[in-house]
């Protein structure tokens, strides 16, 4: 028996940020689908070139600068903080924000695309989401289309805000004048 999908809901979080909450009917659960699928879609612009932005996202030294406050302290950190480490190769692991964020690069197209298996230190062991960052060169810099899927239920609002606070805003500060 076919059951129609319930409406998809969008919640505006910040300029350019939307949280998508799509709920399926109960019969979809029998097919392995959950009724709490969430996704984050954000579109942000940087004055720097896509090559420069991609480099800042995939270079240990540059991204470490992003993770520090203006007084040099780690913005986010797990207990027993670890140094920022990014292996800039497909399949390479990364450790960010003192070890609070970890993952692996799944697909890398320099200056164009970065796809990662991504998790926070608060998630259950083995629980990963998928982050996709598509870069498009524009006359005034680089447009980034960001999609984040597969994170644990109830994490969407926190994560959506965190991408701005801990990634996009600090990256803009790093890349200003670059």
N, C-alpha and C positions, 0 to 999 in steps of 0.2 A: 504494500500500500504506500502511495506517495503522499508525503506531507509537505506542504508549502513551507518555504523558509520564512522565518520571522523577519521583520524589517531590520536593516542594518542601521546602527546608530553611530553618529559621529559626534565627538565632543571636542570643541576647540580648547586648546590648552595654552597656547601662546602664539605670538605673531608667526604665522607660517607653520604651526604645529597642530596636528589633528590626531586624536586617538580614535581608532576605528574599533568598534565592538560589534561583531557580527554574531548573532545567536541563531543556531539551527534548531529545528523542531526536535522533539524527543526521539522520534524514530531515527534520526540521523545518528544518535548515540549508538544505535545497534550496528552501524557501519563504522564505528570507531571514531566518529567525530565528537568533539566536546561542545557543550553549549556555552562555553566561555572564551572562545577564540578571540584574541586581541592582537592588534597590530598597531604600530606607530609609523606614521608617514610624516616626514618633515622635509621642507624645501628651504634651503638656506643659501645665501650668496656670500662669497668672499671676494675681496678686492684683488687678491693674489691670483696668479695663474693656476691652472689645474695641476701642472707639474709641481709647483711649489706646495700646494695644499696636500697633494698625494705624498710628497716627501715628508711633510710634517706629520702625517698620519702613520707613516711606516718607518721612520727613523728614530731610534732609541733616544738619542740626545735631544732632538727637536721635540719629540713628544714628551720627554721628561720635563721640559720647560713648561709645557701646557699643564702638567699635573701639579705644579707648584704655585703657591700663593705669592703675592707680591713680596712677602718677607721671607720667601724661600722654604716655607713649610709645605709638606704634602697636603693637598686638598682633601683627598680621600685616602684612607689607609686601613688595611686589615691588621689585626694584631700580629706582631712579628713582621712588620712591614718589609717588603722586598723591593729591590731596585727596579726601576723601569727597564724592561728588556723587550725588544721587538726583533724577531727574526724576520727580515724583509723578503723572505722567499715563500712561494706557495707551499702550504703545509707547515710553515714555521709557526712556532708558538709565540705568544706575547703575554707579558705581565705588566699591568698598568696600575697606577694609583696605589702603590705600595703593596700590590698583590690582591687588592680588592676586586679588580677586573682581570680576568684571564681568558685565554682562548687560543684560537689557531686561525691562520689565514687560509681560507678555502680557495679563493680565486683572486688573482691580482693581475690587473692590466694597468701598468704605470700611467698615471695621469688621467685614467678613464674609469676604473672600477676597482673596488675593494669589497670582498665578501668575506665575512668572518663568522666562525663559531664563537660565541661570546657568552660570558656568564659573570655573575657577581659572586663574591665570597659568601653571601648569605643564602645561596640556593643549595638545594640538596646535591650531594655528590653525583656527578655524571649528568646534571641538568644543564643543557646548553640551549641558547637561542641562536637565530641567524640574523646577522646585521649585513645590510647591503648599502653601499655608498656609491652611487653613480655620479661621475663628475662630467660636466659639460662646459667647455670653454665658451665664454661670452665676451663681448667686446669690453665690458667693464670688469672682468675677472672670471671667477669660476662659480657655476651653479652646482650645488650638491643636492641630489635627490636621495633621501635617506629612508630606508624601510627596515623595521625591526619586527621580527615575528618569532613566535614560539617561546616566549618567556612565560614564567609561571603566572597563574591566575592571580589577579589583584595587583600586579606589579606595574601595570601600564602607566598610570598617572605619575608615579614616582620616577620611572625610567624616562618618560617623555620630558619631564622637567629637567632631569639630570643631564640629558644630552645637551641642552642649552647651557646649563650651569657649568658643566665639567668638560664639555667638548667644544661646542660652537663658539661661545663667548671667549674662552681662553685662546682658541685657535685664531680668532679675529685679532686679539691683542698681539699674539706672536707674529702674525702675518702683516700687520699694519706697517706700511712703509717698505715691505719686502719686495 
